[in-house]
Amino acid sequence: MGNMDGWDVALLVAAGYVAVTALVRLMIRRRNQAVAEFHKQLAQEKQRRKVERLKHPSKREQAA
């Protein structure tokens, strides 16, 4: 790398910037997908528990 001129360094820096930016965007998109999937599963579990509670009330709820 000792014989690189200014244009070579500029191209290397630009390529590095593009690569890092693309990777960060992909990681952010994947994180958002994972969070959305988690929220969906959480909502499904809450609904399942609600239905289960209505089908089989606990002793505490029956006493009230």
C-alpha positions in Angstrom: 0.0 0.0 0.0 3.0 2.2 0.0 2.7 3.0 -3.8 -0.9 4.2 -3.7 -1.6 7.7 -5.0 -4.4 10.0 -3.9 -7.0 8.6 -6.2 -6.3 5.1 -5.1 -6.8 6.1 -1.4 -10.0 8.1 -2.3 -11.4 5.0 -4.1 -10.5 2.7 -1.3 -12.2 5.1 1.3 -15.3 5.5 -0.9 -15.6 1.7 -1.4 -15.2 1.2 2.3 -17.9 3.8 3.1 -20.3 2.2 0.6 -19.7 -1.3 2.0 -20.2 -0.2 5.7 -23.3 1.8 4.8 -24.8 -1.1 2.9 -24.1 -3.5 5.8 -25.5 -1.1 8.4 -28.7 -0.7 6.4 -29.1 -4.5 6.0 -28.6 -4.9 9.7 -31.1 -2.2 10.6 -33.7 -3.8 8.2 -33.1 -7.2 9.8 -33.4 -5.8 13.3 -36.7 -4.1 12.4 -38.0 -7.4 10.9 -37.0 -9.3 14.0 -38.7 -6.7 16.3 -41.9 -6.8 14.2 -41.9 -10.6 14.3 -41.5 -10.5 18.1 -44.3 -8.0 18.5 -46.5 -10.2 16.3 -45.7 -13.3 18.5 -46.3 -11.3 21.6 -49.8 -10.2 20.4 -50.6 -13.8 19.5 -49.6 -15.0 22.9 -51.6 -12.3 24.6 -54.7 -13.3 22.5 -54.1 -17.0 23.3 -53.9 -16.3 27.0 -57.0 -14.2 26.9 -58.9 -17.0 25.1 -57.5 -19.6 27.5 -58.6 -17.4 30.5 -62.1 -17.1 29.2 -62.4 -20.8 28.6 -60.9 -21.8 32.0 -61.3 -19.1 34.6 -59.0 -19.4 37.6 -60.4 -19.9 41.1 -59.6 -16.4 42.0 -61.7 -15.0 39.1 -64.5 -17.4 39.9 -64.7 -16.1 43.5 -65.0 -12.5 42.4 
